[in-house]
């Protein structure tokens, strides 16, 4: 009898990260769709509010909003990092569902990606270039 509850508890522990991913994604989609981010107004960015300085993610909320409304060019105009971010979030959601159904642990591997030195430097370069772009726009 005790081993049965142990198996159930293990299964719940394996599925739990899936609910965090899907719940977080649902909350983010509901938030982004509920507010009008297409028109200029008060920024959601803490860096912009506190320091009056744009960050690399400035415009990401408007970009995700435009992407959810299938306005790809507008999304890229707000922030070009929206496509890699959306791809990562979508792949995380698909992999987490696969893990939940098959009992594998690919989500853990996806969350703990180790980049090579070249890939890390390239990512930093892209972030700096987007930051410079955002400083000139916002």
Secondary structure, 3 states (H helix, E strand, C coil): CHHHHHHHHHHHHHHHHHHHHHHHHHHHHHHHHHCCCCCCCCCCCHHHHHHCCCCCCCCHHHHHHHHHCCCHHHHHHHCCCHHHHHHHHHHHHHHHHHHHHHCCCHHHHHHCCCCCHHHHHHHHHHHHHHHHHHHHHC
